[in-house]
Each structure stands twice: as structure tokens, then as C-alpha cells.
Amino acid sequence: MITYDHKSGRIHPRDLGRVASHYYITHRSMAVYQQDLRADASDIDILRVFSLSDEFRLIPVRAEERVELQRLLERVPVPMRESADSPQAKINVLLQAYIANLGLSGFALVSDMVYVTQSAGRIFRALFELCLRRKWARAAHRVLNWCKQVERRMWLTMTPLRQFAKLTDEKQTARALPKLIRSVERKPFPWSRYIDLSAQELGELLNDPTSGREMHKLVHQVPRLDISAHVQPLTRSLLRFELRITPDFRWKDRVHGAAEQFWIWVEDADGEAILHSEMFVLKKLYVGQEHVTEFTCTLTEPLPPQYFVCVTSDRWIGSETRLAVSFKYLSLPD
């Protein structure tokens, strides 16, 4: 986590050390993440790494909890490799039960869940930053999704409308929201296509014309950015990106606060490596303007067919834009 210079006596922090100090992660946990976190990690692997954190080393599995844990194990969506009697399985199942809003019986089990969930947010954020620093695109995307699921207490398979349950302050919206959520989750209709429908078309889709206007308002409050990219080769191995970002949603102070944060990263043609990453902060004052950001990326030979630009919200589920940048007509300098 640090590099010690014997001659000068100076200590230089490394990436692991910076992440550990920022998120208050113990050195034992960082050693586990260094060894077990992989670029191709699945959801099962990510939850296993989380449950091995040193922060949870004192959580036991009590004899009276085993029946309840087995019941929860059958109800959570992500399976686990450990046996139901292991502390790692308990931590894993308590986290998933928290996201799924499952009820628990027993004061001790509830106390353990509170302890696990209090640390979950910063641990997943630390894992996400580690993936970004190691330039792992798929792992970073998965871990960021877990950050959002923990913070929002909802699964990715649920409609993004559920995020408004604790955000809206309008009585009419609060009354209509439960019905809208049930209607949307029954429809096999992709969320990305709701943005293209008018209020009338949304009402027809949900078989409830009176709900169309309310649905249209909520759909357009989910943060969304339109992006376009222009690329210019500076050398045969260096590419300049000019990314134009246009906000495409309606700002509401109660819902969005003072600013919204988005992650921008460029992936290689296989979607495995992150070539560039940065955070974009959108403030209310500039929501109606086009924004331009410039950066450079490495270019490999032979020339890949395309790169992917991904813009995803730091905290909103269902807010992601992905753009393929083709190199079919790109001419490299001699």
C-alpha cells in the first residue's frame, strides 16, 4: 500500500493505499481485494470478495440463526458458493436481504444486518475505485451497479421508477407511483424506449390513459445525457476525443439536488479495458447547455474497429448512455 525509500526515509502512497485511506478500509481487507478481485468477476465473485472483508471478521453464525439464514438463502437472487453455516454466507445473505427489503426475526440478526449495511456503501465504493484504477471495464460496471443497488435498496431488474418513492414531494405523484410501478414491471418493455414515447402513447402502453402524463413526467426526470464524439489521431498511437454532452432530462431540486455526477469512460473494442475515465459533474445552472470535454486515449495496432464511450450516473439506476465510435474511416498519420 506504500513504498518506502530507504535512502531518503520518505514514504510514497500507492493506489491501494490511497483507496484504503479514503474509504477507511483495513490493510487486511485490501490484501483480500488485491488477491481475489479479478477483471472478469461475476456478481457471485464480487459478493464473495465483499463478505471476506476484514470489517466483518467478528460476525459469528449463532445456532439459533441457522434456520432463519437458510430461509433467507432460498429467497435471495444471487447464489453463493459457501455453505449456509459460514460467516461469509451470512454476510452475503444479509446484504441481499437488505437490498430486497426482506423482514428478519431476531434482534441479533437485525443488529448484524445494520452493521453489514453500514459498511457496505464505502466497501463497494472502494472496490469500484480499485476496478477503475486497474482499468477493468466489466468489473467496474458490475461493482458500480452494486453500489447503486445498496444505496437505493432495489435490484437492477426493477423499474427505475422505484427510486422516486423517497424523492417525490408531490401528493399526486406519490399516490400514482405504486400503480405505475406495478404496471411497468408487468410489461416486457425495455426502459430505454420509454423516453421516446409521448404521454398519450405511455397511457396506451399502460392501458391507463390517465397515468400517461404522470408517467411521462417521471421518465423525463431520470437523469440522461445525450453524447456525440469526434475523434482525431494525433499520432499513430494517440487519439484525441472531443465529447459533446447534452443533458436530456427535466431538473427538479427535490429529486436532483444541487448537482448530478456521472462517470465517463472509454472502453476498448472488446469492452474489457478502460482506456480513459473521468467524473463529469452537472450543476443545475448548466443543465440547459451543451458541454464539451476533451481527452486523449491510446491507440493500438492493428487498428481496432471501434471504441465505446460509456456515460453512467453515479447514483441513478437506469441512467446510462453507450456510444460506439467507429474507426472505419479513420486515417492515421504516417
Residue, then its C-alpha position, 0 to 999 in steps of 0.5 A: m500500500i506504500t513504498y518506502d525509500h530507504k535512502s531518503g526515509r520518505i514514504h510514497p502512497r500507492d493506489l491501494g493505499r490511497v483507496a484504503s485511506h479514503y474509504y477507511i478500509t483495513h490493510r487486511s481487507m485490501a490484501v483480500y481485494q488485491q488477491d481475489l478481485r479479478a477483471d472478469a468477476s461475476d456478481i457471485d465473485i464480487l459478493r464473495v470478495f465483499s463478505l471476506s472483508d476484514e470489517f466483518r471478521l467478528i460476525p459469528v453464525r449463532a445456532e439459533e440463526r441457522v434456520e432463519l439464514q437458510r430461509l433467507l438463502e432460498r429467497v435471495p437472487v444471487p447464489m453463493r458458493e459457501s455453505a449456509d453455516s459460514p460467516q461469509a454466507k451470512i454476510n452475503v445473505l444479509l446484504q441481499a436481504y437488505i437490498a430486497n427489503l426482506g423482514l428478519s426475526g431476531f434482534a441479533l440478526v437485525s443488529d448484524m444486518v445494520y452493521v453489514t449495511q453500514s459498511a457496505g456503501r464505502i466497501f463497494r465504493a472502494l472496490f469500484e475505485l480499485c476496478l477503475r484504477r486497474k482499468w477493468a471495464r466489466a468489473a467496474h460496471r458490475v461493482l458500480n451497479w452494486c453500489k447503486q443497488v445498496e444505496r437505493r435498496m432495489w435490484l437492477t431488474m426493477t423499474p427505475l421508477r422505484q427510486f422516486a418513492k423517497l424523492t417525490d414531494e408531490k401528493q399526486t405523484a406519490r399516490a400514482l407511483p405504486k400503480l405505475i410501478r406495478s404496471v411497468e414491471r408487468k410489461p416486457f418493455p425495455w426502459s430505454r424506449y420509454i423516453d421516446l414515447s409521448a404521454q398519450e402513447l405511455g397511457e396506451l402502453l399502460n392501458d391507463p390513459t390517465s397515468g400517461r402524463e404522470m408517467h411521462k413526467l417521471v421518465h423525463q426526470v431520470p437523469r440522461l445525457d445525450i453524447s456525440a464524439h469526434v475523434q482525431p489521431l494525433t499520432r499513430s498511437l494517440l487519439r484525441f476525443e472531443l465529447r459533446i454532452t447534452p443533458d436530456f432530462r427535466w431538473k427538479d431540486r427535490v429529486h436532483g439536488a444541487a448537482e448530478q455526477f456521472w462517470i465517463w469512460v472509454e472502453d476498448a473494442d472488446g469492452e474489457a479495458i478502460l482506456h480513459s475515465e473521468m467524473f463529469v459533474l452537472k450543476k443545475l445552472y448548466v443543465g440547459q447547455e451543451h458541454v464539451t470535454e476533451f481527452t486523449c486515449t491510446l491507440t493500438e495496432p492493428l487498428p481496432p474497429q471501434y471504441f465505446v464511450c460509456v456515460t453512467s450516473d453515479r447514483w441513478i439506476g437506469s441512467e446510462t448512455r453507450l456510444a460506439v465510435s467507429f474507426k472505419y474511416l479513420s486515417l492515421p498519420d504516417 
